Amino acid sequence: MDIKIVVIGVGEVGYNLVKALSKVDFDITVIDIDEEKCQRITNSMDVHGIVGNGASQRILQEIDMSNTDYLLALTKVDEVNLVAAKSAYEMGAKKIICRLRNTEYSHKHAIITPEQFGIDHVVYPEKAAQRDIENLIRETSAIDIEEFCDGEINMVGIQIDHTSPLIGRNVKNVELSNPYVPHKLALIIRENTSFIPRSDTTYNKDDIGYFIGKVKDVPEIQRMSGKPAFKVKNIMILGAGKIGRLLAKSLQSDYNVRIIENDHNKAKKIGKSLSDTLVLDADGLDIDFLSSENIEQTDCFIAATENEQTNILASLLVKHYGVKQVILHITTTNYFRAVRRIGIDAIVSKNISAVNEVLKLIRSDQQELSISRFEDLDVDAVEISLSPNCLYLRKRYILDQIPDELCVASISRNNEIIIPNNYTEIQSGDELLVIVKEENISKAEKLFQ
């Protein structure tokens, strides 16, 4: 029986989510008030489209909601999402996931809560972006960080610069020559294409390598790659929008934080709420202003305005002036690959964060596996418990014999985390973290379950 999914709102988040979901045999219906957006998605994907207001009961009644497995309310307007969620709940939708921008609904003393609208899970894109940016600040030479196993393991993306000692060496050689730096190279992005590396894959200049290791070993992995972390003291944030304010509030007690906002009224207002942050009422693209603020002494610059062209230009500008770490926020996901190539240290997108979160929820429900989808990397992280009767144990394989398309990145056994090498023995009941392309998830299931 087909899984029925209704998506309300096909902007950046909705479009990219449907794009990922349409690769699987789901019955998908999209609703958007913008006819052009509906046509764009129905012309390029096998989905049904309805033009109309997703909060309208009349529109929602066109759908058999009692047989809808997932209702995804993903418009940019919280009120539309909440009303749509409540209506769908009353009409019998089985599971409701809602995108919200206003974090007031999650406060401990909130009068109105998502649960009152029948919502099962809330996605806060700006909070997800804030979390991703703060992780990058703590691991300054990384361009991307993902957490697994309750935060005990990190997957760290590192750009292989021309000075890296890894260039020209293969994966197996690097693992063997660094026995005290347990790590697994799980993924490489090369010329905008991602792939699971083999043991004989050679590191090339400008590769982005995604290394998996225990949190305590990440600094050594960075040093091994020729990109040691450095201590951040001075942070400058461009833009006092939602992300900028969340960051400043969270970081101001541990760092010297300055935030630039060219809207005089907004700058004045947030200055009162951010007591330990210096709020600068100025244009972040003004070179004279940046020079007067000693931009070259800034350790970390975060471009987080609501205008991504401004963010891109500001990032390039401050990088030219020698800022050590530049983090760029963009919303248009089509820019992601192009921007990676222009020399910015790290890129974060609240929309990609939201898409990955929703995909993880849906796919984990359906496949009885914990699956984390990383849409920007085109890869999945699958957590599998090794069955005693699985093919791997019956055939008495070793890790060196598994298909090249699978990377067993870590093993959890009796509350211990093991980063395996090719000769590590896997036992029944082990919890495996497997990095794999979406089309090869079934191979991991057949081998280990």
PyMOL commands that set and color helices and strands:
alter all, ss='L'
color gray80, all
select helices_A, chain A and resi 12-21+35-44+57-60+65-67+78-90+103-106+114-117+125-138+171-177+215-224+242-251+264-273+287-292+295-297+308-320+333-340+350-367+391-394+399-401+438-448
alter helices_A, ss='H'
color red, helices_A
select strands_A, chain A and resi 3-8+26-32+48-51+70-73+96-99+121-123+144-148+153-159+184-190+193-195+208-214+234-238+256-261+277-281+300-303+325-329+346-348+370-374+379-385+406-413+416-418+431-436
alter strands_A, ss='S'
color yellow, strands_A
deselect
rebuild
show_as cartoon
